Structure formats: structure tokens, C-alpha cells
Amino acid sequence: MNDEFETLIGLVSQYSPSGQERGAVEWLVARMKSLGYDDAFIDEAGNAVGVMGKGTKQVVLLGHIDTVPGEISVRVL
């Protein structure tokens, strides 16, 4: 499995219903650090932030990390 696929599977395996995203955020920050991001942290709003590079231009990927309540098993087909 490649790093991107492992990251996706790992993140969607985290239980993160609205209001309970902290565990998924912490997992994602740790994952970004293990992948060699220049910086990875939780911001003041509780978002996972990952930084790569040091140039003047930036790319931001932003999205929700919360899910609907209920445990759903993750399967790779």
C-alpha cells in the first residue's frame, strides 16, 4: 500500500462524529509528522494543519473531518 492510501484508510478508520473529532485530528497530525511534513499541528480551532515547503505560495486542502454517528467498518475491496 502507498502512503496516501494508508493515510486515507487510517483516517476514515477513526471514529469522529461531530463534536468528537479530536482523536481523528490527533491521528492525522501524527501521521503527517511521520510522513515528513515540515510542520504539523492542531490549530486554535482544533483543526489538523500540515505544512510542506517554505515558499511564498501555499496550497491549502481544507475539509471536514467529522462523520455521522455510528461505527462503520472500513473495508478495502
mmJSON file of the N, C-alpha and C atoms, coordinates in Angstrom:
{"data_MODEL":{"atom_site":{
"group_PDB":["ATOM","ATOM","ATOM","ATOM","ATOM","ATOM","ATOM","ATOM","ATOM","ATOM","ATOM","ATOM","ATOM","ATOM","ATOM","ATOM","ATOM","ATOM","ATOM","ATOM","ATOM","ATOM","ATOM","ATOM","ATOM","ATOM","ATOM","ATOM","ATOM","ATOM","ATOM","ATOM","ATOM","ATOM","ATOM","ATOM","ATOM","ATOM","ATOM","ATOM","ATOM","ATOM","ATOM","ATOM","ATOM","ATOM","ATOM","ATOM","ATOM","ATOM","ATOM","ATOM","ATOM","ATOM","ATOM","ATOM","ATOM","ATOM","ATOM","ATOM","ATOM","ATOM","ATOM","ATOM","ATOM","ATOM","ATOM","ATOM","ATOM","ATOM","ATOM","ATOM","ATOM","ATOM","ATOM","ATOM","ATOM","ATOM","ATOM","ATOM","ATOM","ATOM","ATOM","ATOM","ATOM","ATOM","ATOM","ATOM","ATOM","ATOM","ATOM","ATOM","ATOM","ATOM","ATOM","ATOM","ATOM","ATOM","ATOM","ATOM","ATOM","ATOM","ATOM","ATOM","ATOM","ATOM","ATOM","ATOM","ATOM","ATOM","ATOM","ATOM","ATOM","ATOM","ATOM","ATOM","ATOM","ATOM","ATOM","ATOM","ATOM","ATOM","ATOM","ATOM","ATOM","ATOM","ATOM","ATOM","ATOM","ATOM","ATOM","ATOM","ATOM","ATOM","ATOM","ATOM","ATOM","ATOM","ATOM","ATOM","ATOM","ATOM","ATOM","ATOM","ATOM","ATOM","ATOM","ATOM","ATOM","ATOM","ATOM","ATOM","ATOM","ATOM","ATOM","ATOM","ATOM","ATOM","ATOM","ATOM","ATOM","ATOM","ATOM","ATOM","ATOM","ATOM","ATOM","ATOM","ATOM","ATOM","ATOM","ATOM","ATOM","ATOM","ATOM","ATOM","ATOM","ATOM","ATOM","ATOM","ATOM","ATOM","ATOM","ATOM","ATOM","ATOM","ATOM","ATOM","ATOM","ATOM","ATOM","ATOM","ATOM","ATOM","ATOM","ATOM","ATOM","ATOM","ATOM","ATOM","ATOM","ATOM","ATOM","ATOM","ATOM","ATOM","ATOM","ATOM","ATOM","ATOM","ATOM","ATOM","ATOM","ATOM","ATOM","ATOM","ATOM","ATOM","ATOM","ATOM","ATOM","ATOM","ATOM","ATOM","ATOM","ATOM","ATOM","ATOM","ATOM","ATOM","ATOM"],
"id":[1,2,3,4,5,6,7,8,9,10,11,12,13,14,15,16,17,18,19,20,21,22,23,24,25,26,27,28,29,30,31,32,33,34,35,36,37,38,39,40,41,42,43,44,45,46,47,48,49,50,51,52,53,54,55,56,57,58,59,60,61,62,63,64,65,66,67,68,69,70,71,72,73,74,75,76,77,78,79,80,81,82,83,84,85,86,87,88,89,90,91,92,93,94,95,96,97,98,99,100,101,102,103,104,105,106,107,108,109,110,111,112,113,114,115,116,117,118,119,120,121,122,123,124,125,126,127,128,129,130,131,132,133,134,135,136,137,138,139,140,141,142,143,144,145,146,147,148,149,150,151,152,153,154,155,156,157,158,159,160,161,162,163,164,165,166,167,168,169,170,171,172,173,174,175,176,177,178,179,180,181,182,183,184,185,186,187,188,189,190,191,192,193,194,195,196,197,198,199,200,201,202,203,204,205,206,207,208,209,210,211,212,213,214,215,216,217,218,219,220,221,222,223,224,225,226,227,228,229,230,231],
"type_symbol":["N","C","C","N","C","C","N","C","C","N","C","C","N","C","C","N","C","C","N","C","C","N","C","C","N","C","C","N","C","C","N","C","C","N","C","C","N","C","C","N","C","C","N","C","C","N","C","C","N","C","C","N","C","C","N","C","C","N","C","C","N","C","C","N","C","C","N","C","C","N","C","C","N","C","C","N","C","C","N","C","C","N","C","C","N","C","C","N","C","C","N","C","C","N","C","C","N","C","C","N","C","C","N","C","C","N","C","C","N","C","C","N","C","C","N","C","C","N","C","C","N","C","C","N","C","C","N","C","C","N","C","C","N","C","C","N","C","C","N","C","C","N","C","C","N","C","C","N","C","C","N","C","C","N","C","C","N","C","C","N","C","C","N","C","C","N","C","C","N","C","C","N","C","C","N","C","C","N","C","C","N","C","C","N","C","C","N","C","C","N","C","C","N","C","C","N","C","C","N","C","C","N","C","C","N","C","C","N","C","C","N","C","C","N","C","C","N","C","C","N","C","C","N","C","C","N","C","C","N","C","C"],
"label_atom_id":["N","CA","C","N","CA","C","N","CA","C","N","CA","C","N","CA","C","N","CA","C","N","CA","C","N","CA","C","N","CA","C","N","CA","C","N","CA","C","N","CA","C","N","CA","C","N","CA","C","N","CA","C","N","CA","C","N","CA","C","N","CA","C","N","CA","C","N","CA","C","N","CA","C","N","CA","C","N","CA","C","N","CA","C","N","CA","C","N","CA","C","N","CA","C","N","CA","C","N","CA","C","N","CA","C","N","CA","C","N","CA","C","N","CA","C","N","CA","C","N","CA","C","N","CA","C","N","CA","C","N","CA","C","N","CA","C","N","CA","C","N","CA","C","N","CA","C","N","CA","C","N","CA","C","N","CA","C","N","CA","C","N","CA","C","N","CA","C","N","CA","C","N","CA","C","N","CA","C","N","CA","C","N","CA","C","N","CA","C","N","CA","C","N","CA","C","N","CA","C","N","CA","C","N","CA","C","N","CA","C","N","CA","C","N","CA","C","N","CA","C","N","CA","C","N","CA","C","N","CA","C","N","CA","C","N","CA","C","N","CA","C","N","CA","C","N","CA","C","N","CA","C","N","CA","C","N","CA","C","N","CA","C","N","CA","C","N","CA","C"],
"label_alt_id":[null,null,null,null,null,null,null,null,null,null,null,null,null,null,null,null,null,null,null,null,null,null,null,null,null,null,null,null,null,null,null,null,null,null,null,null,null,null,null,null,null,null,null,null,null,null,null,null,null,null,null,null,null,null,null,null,null,null,null,null,null,null,null,null,null,null,null,null,null,null,null,null,null,null,null,null,null,null,null,null,null,null,null,null,null,null,null,null,null,null,null,null,null,null,null,null,null,null,null,null,null,null,null,null,null,null,null,null,null,null,null,null,null,null,null,null,null,null,null,null,null,null,null,null,null,null,null,null,null,null,null,null,null,null,null,null,null,null,null,null,null,null,null,null,null,null,null,null,null,null,null,null,null,null,null,null,null,null,null,null,null,null,null,null,null,null,null,null,null,null,null,null,null,null,null,null,null,null,null,null,null,null,null,null,null,null,null,null,null,null,null,null,null,null,null,null,null,null,null,null,null,null,null,null,null,null,null,null,null,null,null,null,null,null,null,null,null,null,null,null,null,null,null,null,null,null,null,null,null,null,null],
"label_comp_id":["MET","MET","MET","ASN","ASN","ASN","ASP","ASP","ASP","GLU","GLU","GLU","PHE","PHE","PHE","GLU","GLU","GLU","THR","THR","THR","LEU","LEU","LEU","ILE","ILE","ILE","GLY","GLY","GLY","LEU","LEU","LEU","VAL","VAL","VAL","SER","SER","SER","GLN","GLN","GLN","TYR","TYR","TYR","SER","SER","SER","PRO","PRO","PRO","SER","SER","SER","GLY","GLY","GLY","GLN","GLN","GLN","GLU","GLU","GLU","ARG","ARG","ARG","GLY","GLY","GLY","ALA","ALA","ALA","VAL","VAL","VAL","GLU","GLU","GLU","TRP","TRP","TRP","LEU","LEU","LEU","VAL","VAL","VAL","ALA","ALA","ALA","ARG","ARG","ARG","MET","MET","MET","LYS","LYS","LYS","SER","SER","SER","LEU","LEU","LEU","GLY","GLY","GLY","TYR","TYR","TYR","ASP","ASP","ASP","ASP","ASP","ASP","ALA","ALA","ALA","PHE","PHE","PHE","ILE","ILE","ILE","ASP","ASP","ASP","GLU","GLU","GLU","ALA","ALA","ALA","GLY","GLY","GLY","ASN","ASN","ASN","ALA","ALA","ALA","VAL","VAL","VAL","GLY","GLY","GLY","VAL","VAL","VAL","MET","MET","MET","GLY","GLY","GLY","LYS","LYS","LYS","GLY","GLY","GLY","THR","THR","THR","LYS","LYS","LYS","GLN","GLN","GLN","VAL","VAL","VAL","VAL","VAL","VAL","LEU","LEU","LEU","LEU","LEU","LEU","GLY","GLY","GLY","HIS","HIS","HIS","ILE","ILE","ILE","ASP","ASP","ASP","THR","THR","THR","VAL","VAL","VAL","PRO","PRO","PRO","GLY","GLY","GLY","GLU","GLU","GLU","ILE","ILE","ILE","SER","SER","SER","VAL","VAL","VAL","ARG","ARG","ARG","VAL","VAL","VAL","LEU","LEU","LEU"],
"label_asym_id":["A","A","A","A","A","A","A","A","A","A","A","A","A","A","A","A","A","A","A","A","A","A","A","A","A","A","A","A","A","A","A","A","A","A","A","A","A","A","A","A","A","A","A","A","A","A","A","A","A","A","A","A","A","A","A","A","A","A","A","A","A","A","A","A","A","A","A","A","A","A","A","A","A","A","A","A","A","A","A","A","A","A","A","A","A","A","A","A","A","A","A","A","A","A","A","A","A","A","A","A","A","A","A","A","A","A","A","A","A","A","A","A","A","A","A","A","A","A","A","A","A","A","A","A","A","A","A","A","A","A","A","A","A","A","A","A","A","A","A","A","A","A","A","A","A","A","A","A","A","A","A","A","A","A","A","A","A","A","A","A","A","A","A","A","A","A","A","A","A","A","A","A","A","A","A","A","A","A","A","A","A","A","A","A","A","A","A","A","A","A","A","A","A","A","A","A","A","A","A","A","A","A","A","A","A","A","A","A","A","A","A","A","A","A","A","A","A","A","A","A","A","A","A","A","A","A","A","A","A","A","A"],
"label_entity_id":["1","1","1","1","1","1","1","1","1","1","1","1","1","1","1","1","1","1","1","1","1","1","1","1","1","1","1","1","1","1","1","1","1","1","1","1","1","1","1","1","1","1","1","1","1","1","1","1","1","1","1","1","1","1","1","1","1","1","1","1","1","1","1","1","1","1","1","1","1","1","1","1","1","1","1","1","1","1","1","1","1","1","1","1","1","1","1","1","1","1","1","1","1","1","1","1","1","1","1","1","1","1","1","1","1","1","1","1","1","1","1","1","1","1","1","1","1","1","1","1","1","1","1","1","1","1","1","1","1","1","1","1","1","1","1","1","1","1","1","1","1","1","1","1","1","1","1","1","1","1","1","1","1","1","1","1","1","1","1","1","1","1","1","1","1","1","1","1","1","1","1","1","1","1","1","1","1","1","1","1","1","1","1","1","1","1","1","1","1","1","1","1","1","1","1","1","1","1","1","1","1","1","1","1","1","1","1","1","1","1","1","1","1","1","1","1","1","1","1","1","1","1","1","1","1","1","1","1","1","1","1"],
"label_seq_id":[1,1,1,2,2,2,3,3,3,4,4,4,5,5,5,6,6,6,7,7,7,8,8,8,9,9,9,10,10,10,11,11,11,12,12,12,13,13,13,14,14,14,15,15,15,16,16,16,17,17,17,18,18,18,19,19,19,20,20,20,21,21,21,22,22,22,23,23,23,24,24,24,25,25,25,26,26,26,27,27,27,28,28,28,29,29,29,30,30,30,31,31,31,32,32,32,33,33,33,34,34,34,35,35,35,36,36,36,37,37,37,38,38,38,39,39,39,40,40,40,41,41,41,42,42,42,43,43,43,44,44,44,45,45,45,46,46,46,47,47,47,48,48,48,49,49,49,50,50,50,51,51,51,52,52,52,53,53,53,54,54,54,55,55,55,56,56,56,57,57,57,58,58,58,59,59,59,60,60,60,61,61,61,62,62,62,63,63,63,64,64,64,65,65,65,66,66,66,67,67,67,68,68,68,69,69,69,70,70,70,71,71,71,72,72,72,73,73,73,74,74,74,75,75,75,76,76,76,77,77,77],
"pdbx_PDB_ins_code":[null,null,null,null,null,null,null,null,null,null,null,null,null,null,null,null,null,null,null,null,null,null,null,null,null,null,null,null,null,null,null,null,null,null,null,null,null,null,null,null,null,null,null,null,null,null,null,null,null,null,null,null,null,null,null,null,null,null,null,null,null,null,null,null,null,null,null,null,null,null,null,null,null,null,null,null,null,null,null,null,null,null,null,null,null,null,null,null,null,null,null,null,null,null,null,null,null,null,null,null,null,null,null,null,null,null,null,null,null,null,null,null,null,null,null,null,null,null,null,null,null,null,null,null,null,null,null,null,null,null,null,null,null,null,null,null,null,null,null,null,null,null,null,null,null,null,null,null,null,null,null,null,null,null,null,null,null,null,null,null,null,null,null,null,null,null,null,null,null,null,null,null,null,null,null,null,null,null,null,null,null,null,null,null,null,null,null,null,null,null,null,null,null,null,null,null,null,null,null,null,null,null,null,null,null,null,null,null,null,null,null,null,null,null,null,null,null,null,null,null,null,null,null,null,null,null,null,null,null,null,null],
"Cartn_x":[0.834,0.0,0.884,0.464,1.256,0.847,1.66,1.435,0.075,-0.322,-1.588,-2.768,-2.728,-3.809,-3.85,-2.704,-2.644,-3.159,-2.861,-3.356,-4.876,-5.424,-6.877,-7.558,-7.066,-7.664,-7.545,-6.38,-6.187,-7.117,-7.295,-8.148,-9.612,-10.106,-11.524,-11.802,-10.774,-10.945,-11.123,-10.868,-11.013,-12.484,-13.009,-14.389,-14.405,-15.138,-15.091,-16.431,-17.475,-18.751,-18.618,-19.512,-19.467,-19.315,-18.354,-18.075,-17.069,-16.706,-15.772,-14.642,-14.177,-13.171,-11.743,-11.516,-10.16,-9.256,-9.744,-8.92,-8.473,-9.364,-9.013,-8.022,-8.212,-7.295,-5.901,-5.832,-4.54,-3.883,-4.68,-4.135,-3.556,-4.304,-3.848,-2.581,-2.495,-1.28,-0.082,-0.255,0.838,1.225,0.246,0.524,1.316,0.912,1.631,3.078,3.276,4.648,5.456,4.847,5.565,5.887,5.107,5.348,6.353,6.854,7.901,7.429,6.198,5.748,6.691,6.885,7.747,7.174,5.86,5.204,3.827,3.354,2.01,1.575,0.38,-0.081,-1.599,-2.132,-3.549,-3.671,-4.474,-4.603,-5.576,-5.772,-6.601,-8.068,-8.512,-9.894,-10.052,-8.928,-8.985,-8.8,-8.355,-8.119,-6.727,-6.6,-5.284,-4.7,-3.472,-2.802,-1.477,-1.224,0.039,0.701,2.009,2.756,3.885,3.992,5.103,5.703,6.995,7.654,7.742,8.484,8.708,8.586,7.99,7.88,6.81,6.703,5.72,4.323,4.202,2.893,2.496,1.198,0.707,-0.484,-0.624,-1.795,-2.453,-3.745,-4.472,-5.532,-5.522,-6.582,-7.392,-8.648,-9.463,-10.753,-11.125,-12.368,-12.779,-13.944,-14.456,-13.874,-13.581,-13.034,-14.071,-15.221,-16.251,-17.128,-17.765,-18.626,-19.966,-20.882,-22.151,-21.919,-22.76,-22.607,-22.806,-22.15,-22.296,-20.987,-20.702,-19.483,-19.716,-18.858,-18.919,-17.556,-17.527,-16.24,-15.645,-14.359,-13.633,-13.148,-13.469,-13.054,-12.354,-11.356,-10.676,-11.058,-11.675,-12.124,-11.206],
"Cartn_y":[-1.177,0.0,1.249,2.29,3.512,4.418,5.426,6.306,7.0,7.465,8.179,7.27,6.05,5.1,4.714,4.473,4.129,5.288,6.51,7.68,7.754,7.557,7.593,6.516,5.286,4.185,4.452,4.924,5.218,6.303,7.345,8.449,8.055,7.379,7.006,5.906,5.282,4.275,4.911,6.205,6.908,7.262,6.987,7.354,8.842,9.62,11.069,11.757,11.378,12.077,13.548,14.379,15.813,16.056,16.913,17.233,16.301,15.218,14.24,13.94,14.98,14.793,14.763,15.076,15.251,14.047,12.843,11.656,11.549,11.827,11.782,12.882,14.062,15.179,14.829,14.286,13.894,12.809,11.844,10.786,11.378,12.307,12.891,13.722,14.479,15.264,14.331,13.273,12.309,11.667,11.354,10.745,11.71,12.975,13.955,14.095,14.078,14.156,12.937,11.758,10.541,10.519,11.261,11.34,12.425,13.143,14.123,15.519,15.859,17.232,18.181,19.381,20.363,20.791,20.814,21.127,20.478,20.056,19.503,19.8,20.368,20.778,20.926,21.095,21.372,22.859,23.552,24.997,25.332,26.622,27.069,26.672,26.38,25.951,24.434,23.707,22.253,21.532,22.256,21.663,21.063,19.998,19.449,20.3,20.757,21.588,20.93,20.755,20.205,21.181,21.348,22.292,21.548,21.769,21.23,22.38,22.518,23.578,24.878,25.803,27.067,28.266,28.083,29.147,30.166,31.171,32.232,31.826,30.835,30.353,29.161,29.059,27.977,27.303,26.033,25.271,24.785,25.003,24.581,23.571,22.412,21.426,21.466,21.813,22.036,21.244,20.571,19.816,19.4,18.847,18.384,17.019,16.81,15.538,14.762,15.418,14.742,13.876,12.911,11.968,11.874,11.144,10.892,9.875,9.88,8.893,7.465,6.531,5.114,4.543,3.358,2.668,1.97,2.25,1.604,0.98,-0.317,-0.973,-0.512,-0.36,0.049,-1.202,-1.307,-2.465,-1.988,-2.716,-2.463,-3.611,-3.262,-4.285,-4.366],
"Cartn_z":[0.0,0.0,0.0,-0.695,-0.69,0.489,0.764,1.914,1.861,0.67,0.551,0.877,0.366,0.614,2.086,2.681,4.102,4.952,4.542,5.268,5.183,4.0,3.826,4.663,4.577,5.341,6.84,7.271,8.684,9.187,8.391,8.825,8.868,7.841,7.86,8.889,9.411,10.464,11.841,11.942,13.216,13.425,14.593,14.906,15.232,14.449,14.63,14.373,15.126,14.931,15.349,14.841,15.13,16.629,16.972,18.365,19.021,18.338,18.883,17.895,17.206,16.166,16.685,17.939,18.459,18.194,18.389,18.158,16.709,15.77,14.349,14.007,14.59,14.356,14.881,16.084,16.647,15.8,15.325,14.475,13.199,12.574,11.312,11.502,12.581,12.846,13.04,13.801,14.0,12.671,11.843,10.538,9.657,9.629,8.818,9.291,10.597,11.129,10.687,10.725,10.337,8.844,8.051,6.615,6.244,7.245,6.985,6.639,6.979,6.757,7.496,6.948,7.602,8.948,9.051,10.316,10.295,11.428,11.577,12.996,13.121,14.448,14.464,15.653,15.847,16.116,15.311,15.49,16.622,16.857,17.977,17.83,16.614,16.392,16.462,16.639,16.726,15.404,14.377,13.063,12.963,12.188,11.863,10.742,10.929,9.931,9.585,8.294,7.826,6.871,7.006,6.172,5.48,4.171,3.391,2.598,2.653,1.901,2.674,2.098,2.786,1.845,0.675,-0.31,0.033,-0.836,-0.618,-1.047,-1.93,-2.362,-1.509,-1.252,-0.411,-1.068,-0.812,-1.213,0.061,0.173,1.362,0.944,1.581,1.413,2.702,2.583,3.764,3.645,4.702,4.668,6.07,6.159,7.45,7.775,9.058,9.496,10.309,10.594,11.37,10.47,11.095,10.391,11.097,10.527,11.194,12.31,13.343,14.419,13.908,14.569,14.221,13.714,14.156,13.742,12.401,11.444,10.141,9.893,9.613,9.389,8.054,8.048,6.844,6.139,4.869,4.083,2.822,2.414,1.154,0.224,-0.881,-1.832,-3.013],
"occupancy":[1.0,1.0,1.0,1.0,1.0,1.0,1.0,1.0,1.0,1.0,1.0,1.0,1.0,1.0,1.0,1.0,1.0,1.0,1.0,1.0,1.0,1.0,1.0,1.0,1.0,1.0,1.0,1.0,1.0,1.0,1.0,1.0,1.0,1.0,1.0,1.0,1.0,1.0,1.0,1.0,1.0,1.0,1.0,1.0,1.0,1.0,1.0,1.0,1.0,1.0,1.0,1.0,1.0,1.0,1.0,1.0,1.0,1.0,1.0,1.0,1.0,1.0,1.0,1.0,1.0,1.0,1.0,1.0,1.0,1.0,1.0,1.0,1.0,1.0,1.0,1.0,1.0,1.0,1.0,1.0,1.0,1.0,1.0,1.0,1.0,1.0,1.0,1.0,1.0,1.0,1.0,1.0,1.0,1.0,1.0,1.0,1.0,1.0,1.0,1.0,1.0,1.0,1.0,1.0,1.0,1.0,1.0,1.0,1.0,1.0,1.0,1.0,1.0,1.0,1.0,1.0,1.0,1.0,1.0,1.0,1.0,1.0,1.0,1.0,1.0,1.0,1.0,1.0,1.0,1.0,1.0,1.0,1.0,1.0,1.0,1.0,1.0,1.0,1.0,1.0,1.0,1.0,1.0,1.0,1.0,1.0,1.0,1.0,1.0,1.0,1.0,1.0,1.0,1.0,1.0,1.0,1.0,1.0,1.0,1.0,1.0,1.0,1.0,1.0,1.0,1.0,1.0,1.0,1.0,1.0,1.0,1.0,1.0,1.0,1.0,1.0,1.0,1.0,1.0,1.0,1.0,1.0,1.0,1.0,1.0,1.0,1.0,1.0,1.0,1.0,1.0,1.0,1.0,1.0,1.0,1.0,1.0,1.0,1.0,1.0,1.0,1.0,1.0,1.0,1.0,1.0,1.0,1.0,1.0,1.0,1.0,1.0,1.0,1.0,1.0,1.0,1.0,1.0,1.0,1.0,1.0,1.0,1.0,1.0,1.0,1.0,1.0,1.0,1.0,1.0,1.0],
"B_iso_or_equiv":[0.0,0.0,0.0,0.0,0.0,0.0,0.0,0.0,0.0,0.0,0.0,0.0,0.0,0.0,0.0,0.0,0.0,0.0,0.0,0.0,0.0,0.0,0.0,0.0,0.0,0.0,0.0,0.0,0.0,0.0,0.0,0.0,0.0,0.0,0.0,0.0,0.0,0.0,0.0,0.0,0.0,0.0,0.0,0.0,0.0,0.0,0.0,0.0,0.0,0.0,0.0,0.0,0.0,0.0,0.0,0.0,0.0,0.0,0.0,0.0,0.0,0.0,0.0,0.0,0.0,0.0,0.0,0.0,0.0,0.0,0.0,0.0,0.0,0.0,0.0,0.0,0.0,0.0,0.0,0.0,0.0,0.0,0.0,0.0,0.0,0.0,0.0,0.0,0.0,0.0,0.0,0.0,0.0,0.0,0.0,0.0,0.0,0.0,0.0,0.0,0.0,0.0,0.0,0.0,0.0,0.0,0.0,0.0,0.0,0.0,0.0,0.0,0.0,0.0,0.0,0.0,0.0,0.0,0.0,0.0,0.0,0.0,0.0,0.0,0.0,0.0,0.0,0.0,0.0,0.0,0.0,0.0,0.0,0.0,0.0,0.0,0.0,0.0,0.0,0.0,0.0,0.0,0.0,0.0,0.0,0.0,0.0,0.0,0.0,0.0,0.0,0.0,0.0,0.0,0.0,0.0,0.0,0.0,0.0,0.0,0.0,0.0,0.0,0.0,0.0,0.0,0.0,0.0,0.0,0.0,0.0,0.0,0.0,0.0,0.0,0.0,0.0,0.0,0.0,0.0,0.0,0.0,0.0,0.0,0.0,0.0,0.0,0.0,0.0,0.0,0.0,0.0,0.0,0.0,0.0,0.0,0.0,0.0,0.0,0.0,0.0,0.0,0.0,0.0,0.0,0.0,0.0,0.0,0.0,0.0,0.0,0.0,0.0,0.0,0.0,0.0,0.0,0.0,0.0,0.0,0.0,0.0,0.0,0.0,0.0,0.0,0.0,0.0,0.0,0.0,0.0],
"pdbx_formal_charge":[null,null,null,null,null,null,null,null,null,null,null,null,null,null,null,null,null,null,null,null,null,null,null,null,null,null,null,null,null,null,null,null,null,null,null,null,null,null,null,null,null,null,null,null,null,null,null,null,null,null,null,null,null,null,null,null,null,null,null,null,null,null,null,null,null,null,null,null,null,null,null,null,null,null,null,null,null,null,null,null,null,null,null,null,null,null,null,null,null,null,null,null,null,null,null,null,null,null,null,null,null,null,null,null,null,null,null,null,null,null,null,null,null,null,null,null,null,null,null,null,null,null,null,null,null,null,null,null,null,null,null,null,null,null,null,null,null,null,null,null,null,null,null,null,null,null,null,null,null,null,null,null,null,null,null,null,null,null,null,null,null,null,null,null,null,null,null,null,null,null,null,null,null,null,null,null,null,null,null,null,null,null,null,null,null,null,null,null,null,null,null,null,null,null,null,null,null,null,null,null,null,null,null,null,null,null,null,null,null,null,null,null,null,null,null,null,null,null,null,null,null,null,null,null,null,null,null,null,null,null,null],
"auth_seq_id":[1,1,1,2,2,2,3,3,3,4,4,4,5,5,5,6,6,6,7,7,7,8,8,8,9,9,9,10,10,10,11,11,11,12,12,12,13,13,13,14,14,14,15,15,15,16,16,16,17,17,17,18,18,18,19,19,19,20,20,20,21,21,21,22,22,22,23,23,23,24,24,24,25,25,25,26,26,26,27,27,27,28,28,28,29,29,29,30,30,30,31,31,31,32,32,32,33,33,33,34,34,34,35,35,35,36,36,36,37,37,37,38,38,38,39,39,39,40,40,40,41,41,41,42,42,42,43,43,43,44,44,44,45,45,45,46,46,46,47,47,47,48,48,48,49,49,49,50,50,50,51,51,51,52,52,52,53,53,53,54,54,54,55,55,55,56,56,56,57,57,57,58,58,58,59,59,59,60,60,60,61,61,61,62,62,62,63,63,63,64,64,64,65,65,65,66,66,66,67,67,67,68,68,68,69,69,69,70,70,70,71,71,71,72,72,72,73,73,73,74,74,74,75,75,75,76,76,76,77,77,77],
"auth_comp_id":["MET","MET","MET","ASN","ASN","ASN","ASP","ASP","ASP","GLU","GLU","GLU","PHE","PHE","PHE","GLU","GLU","GLU","THR","THR","THR","LEU","LEU","LEU","ILE","ILE","ILE","GLY","GLY","GLY","LEU","LEU","LEU","VAL","VAL","VAL","SER","SER","SER","GLN","GLN","GLN","TYR","TYR","TYR","SER","SER","SER","PRO","PRO","PRO","SER","SER","SER","GLY","GLY","GLY","GLN","GLN","GLN","GLU","GLU","GLU","ARG","ARG","ARG","GLY","GLY","GLY","ALA","ALA","ALA","VAL","VAL","VAL","GLU","GLU","GLU","TRP","TRP","TRP","LEU","LEU","LEU","VAL","VAL","VAL","ALA","ALA","ALA","ARG","ARG","ARG","MET","MET","MET","LYS","LYS","LYS","SER","SER","SER","LEU","LEU","LEU","GLY","GLY","GLY","TYR","TYR","TYR","ASP","ASP","ASP","ASP","ASP","ASP","ALA","ALA","ALA","PHE","PHE","PHE","ILE","ILE","ILE","ASP","ASP","ASP","GLU","GLU","GLU","ALA","ALA","ALA","GLY","GLY","GLY","ASN","ASN","ASN","ALA","ALA","ALA","VAL","VAL","VAL","GLY","GLY","GLY","VAL","VAL","VAL","MET","MET","MET","GLY","GLY","GLY","LYS","LYS","LYS","GLY","GLY","GLY","THR","THR","THR","LYS","LYS","LYS","GLN","GLN","GLN","VAL","VAL","VAL","VAL","VAL","VAL","LEU","LEU","LEU","LEU","LEU","LEU","GLY","GLY","GLY","HIS","HIS","HIS","ILE","ILE","ILE","ASP","ASP","ASP","THR","THR","THR","VAL","VAL","VAL","PRO","PRO","PRO","GLY","GLY","GLY","GLU","GLU","GLU","ILE","ILE","ILE","SER","SER","SER","VAL","VAL","VAL","ARG","ARG","ARG","VAL","VAL","VAL","LEU","LEU","LEU"],
"auth_asym_id":["A","A","A","A","A","A","A","A","A","A","A","A","A","A","A","A","A","A","A","A","A","A","A","A","A","A","A","A","A","A","A","A","A","A","A","A","A","A","A","A","A","A","A","A","A","A","A","A","A","A","A","A","A","A","A","A","A","A","A","A","A","A","A","A","A","A","A","A","A","A","A","A","A","A","A","A","A","A","A","A","A","A","A","A","A","A","A","A","A","A","A","A","A","A","A","A","A","A","A","A","A","A","A","A","A","A","A","A","A","A","A","A","A","A","A","A","A","A","A","A","A","A","A","A","A","A","A","A","A","A","A","A","A","A","A","A","A","A","A","A","A","A","A","A","A","A","A","A","A","A","A","A","A","A","A","A","A","A","A","A","A","A","A","A","A","A","A","A","A","A","A","A","A","A","A","A","A","A","A","A","A","A","A","A","A","A","A","A","A","A","A","A","A","A","A","A","A","A","A","A","A","A","A","A","A","A","A","A","A","A","A","A","A","A","A","A","A","A","A","A","A","A","A","A","A","A","A","A","A","A","A"],
"auth_atom_id":["N","CA","C","N","CA","C","N","CA","C","N","CA","C","N","CA","C","N","CA","C","N","CA","C","N","CA","C","N","CA","C","N","CA","C","N","CA","C","N","CA","C","N","CA","C","N","CA","C","N","CA","C","N","CA","C","N","CA","C","N","CA","C","N","CA","C","N","CA","C","N","CA","C","N","CA","C","N","CA","C","N","CA","C","N","CA","C","N","CA","C","N","CA","C","N","CA","C","N","CA","C","N","CA","C","N","CA","C","N","CA","C","N","CA","C","N","CA","C","N","CA","C","N","CA","C","N","CA","C","N","CA","C","N","CA","C","N","CA","C","N","CA","C","N","CA","C","N","CA","C","N","CA","C","N","CA","C","N","CA","C","N","CA","C","N","CA","C","N","CA","C","N","CA","C","N","CA","C","N","CA","C","N","CA","C","N","CA","C","N","CA","C","N","CA","C","N","CA","C","N","CA","C","N","CA","C","N","CA","C","N","CA","C","N","CA","C","N","CA","C","N","CA","C","N","CA","C","N","CA","C","N","CA","C","N","CA","C","N","CA","C","N","CA","C","N","CA","C","N","CA","C","N","CA","C","N","CA","C","N","CA","C","N","CA","C","N","CA","C"],
"pdbx_PDB_model_num":[1,1,1,1,1,1,1,1,1,1,1,1,1,1,1,1,1,1,1,1,1,1,1,1,1,1,1,1,1,1,1,1,1,1,1,1,1,1,1,1,1,1,1,1,1,1,1,1,1,1,1,1,1,1,1,1,1,1,1,1,1,1,1,1,1,1,1,1,1,1,1,1,1,1,1,1,1,1,1,1,1,1,1,1,1,1,1,1,1,1,1,1,1,1,1,1,1,1,1,1,1,1,1,1,1,1,1,1,1,1,1,1,1,1,1,1,1,1,1,1,1,1,1,1,1,1,1,1,1,1,1,1,1,1,1,1,1,1,1,1,1,1,1,1,1,1,1,1,1,1,1,1,1,1,1,1,1,1,1,1,1,1,1,1,1,1,1,1,1,1,1,1,1,1,1,1,1,1,1,1,1,1,1,1,1,1,1,1,1,1,1,1,1,1,1,1,1,1,1,1,1,1,1,1,1,1,1,1,1,1,1,1,1,1,1,1,1,1,1,1,1,1,1,1,1,1,1,1,1,1,1]
}}}
